[in-house]
Amino acid sequence: MLVHCLSLVRATERRERVRRDWVEERGFDVRFVDAFDRRRVGVDPLPFAYDDAKTRARLGRSLSTGEIACAISHALLVRAALDAGLEELVVLEDDMRPLPHT
């Protein structure tokens, strides 16, 4: 099964852990997808910061630029999958931990 893993290019230690935990130990076919990095945009906060009353009510705050960048990463990946005609898509983030072997 092909698994897409969203990961920042600069997150080399996380990528290595995913390789070890998911590929080497569990045999998953993982394709790393470069996540949208708010630091590469050159502005903080992002110019289109999401400040919605419903979000503030649920979270008690506005979304951070990192959270917005994460959502952008997921949206870009879904768009690419749709453009490629994929009917199924499995996505992990690089901080996902597998359950221990039993």
C-alpha positions in Angstrom: 0.0 0.0 0.0 1.4 3.4 -1.0 1.4 5.9 1.9 2.0 9.6 1.3 3.9 11.2 4.2 3.7 15.0 4.5 7.0 16.3 5.8 9.0 19.4 5.8 12.2 19.2 3.7 14.2 20.4 6.7 12.7 17.7 9.0 15.4 15.1 8.2 15.3 13.4 11.6 11.5 12.9 11.3 11.9 11.5 7.8 14.6 9.1 9.0 12.3 7.9 11.8 9.4 7.4 9.4 11.8 5.3 7.1 12.8 3.2 10.1 9.4 2.8 11.8 7.1 2.5 8.7 9.3 1.3 5.8 12.0 -0.9 7.4 10.1 -2.3 10.4 6.6 -2.6 8.9 7.2 -2.7 5.1 5.0 0.2 4.0 5.7 1.9 0.7 6.1 5.5 1.8 6.4 8.4 -0.6 7.5 11.7 1.1 5.6 14.8 0.0 7.3 18.1 0.7 5.0 20.0 3.1 4.2 23.7 2.6 6.8 25.5 4.8 5.6 28.8 6.2 9.3 29.7 6.8 10.0 29.6 3.1 7.2 32.2 2.4 9.2 34.9 4.1 6.4 36.3 6.1 5.1 35.6 9.6 2.2 35.6 10.1 1.0 34.4 6.7 -0.8 37.2 4.9 -4.1 35.3 4.8 -4.2 34.2 8.4 -7.5 32.5 9.2 -9.4 34.3 11.9 -12.8 32.8 12.1 -15.3 33.2 14.9 -16.2 29.5 14.8 -12.5 28.5 15.0 -11.9 30.9 17.9 -14.9 29.5 19.7 -13.7 25.9 19.3 -10.0 26.5 19.9 -10.1 29.6 22.0 -7.7 31.3 19.6 -7.0 31.8 15.9 -5.1 29.3 13.9 -1.4 29.6 13.9 0.6 30.1 10.7 2.0 26.5 11.2 -1.5 25.1 11.4 -2.5 27.1 8.3 0.6 25.8 6.5 -0.3 22.2 7.5 -3.8 22.6 6.1 -2.3 24.0 2.8 -0.1 21.0 2.6 -3.0 18.6 2.9 -5.0 20.6 0.3 -2.1 20.6 -2.2 -1.7 16.8 -1.7 -5.4 16.2 -2.3 -5.4 18.4 -5.4 -2.4 16.6 -6.8 -4.1 13.2 -6.1 -7.3 14.3 -7.8 -5.3 15.7 -10.8 -3.5 12.3 -11.1 -6.8 10.5 -11.0 -6.1 8.6 -7.8 -9.2 7.1 -6.2 -7.7 6.4 -2.9 -5.1 8.3 -0.8 -3.5 7.3 2.5 -1.8 10.2 4.2 0.4 10.4 7.3 2.3 13.3 8.8 5.8 12.7 9.8 5.0 12.8 13.5 2.6 9.9 13.3 3.8 7.0 15.5 2.8 3.4 14.6 1.3 1.1 17.3 3.9 -1.1 19.0 4.3 -4.6 17.6 2.3 -7.2 19.7 
